[in-house]
Amino acid sequence: MELYDMPQIKDWTAHVGAFNLRTFMLANVSIAEAFSVATLLCPEFVEYRDCVFLKLFFDEKIVDSWFGQLKNDGPAVESVR
């Protein structure tokens, strides 16, 4: 589906005229919603014990327990979901 074919965009354009993404976002998206989407699309990472983890889900104690369970296999720990 194309952006301009979405019903919400069509309704917005019919109401205000020409579509402008910035104006649409300012009027329809909360700061929390925008931040949530940005966090999903551009996540932050943490380096810990020569491994890389998503900051959003990182907990040092939990990661340490996985290192213990997986015999310090870094790639295995990184792949835990």
Sequence and secondary structure as in RCSB ss.txt:
>XXXX:A:sequence
MELYDMPQIKDWTAHVGAFNLRTFMLANVSIAEAFSVATLLCPEFVEYRDCVFLKLFFDEKIVDSWFGQLKNDGP
AVESVR
>XXXX:A:secstr
  GGGSHHHHHHHHHHSS  HHHHHHHH  HHHHHHHHHHHS  EEEETTEEEEGGG  HHHHHHHHHHTTT HH
HHHT  
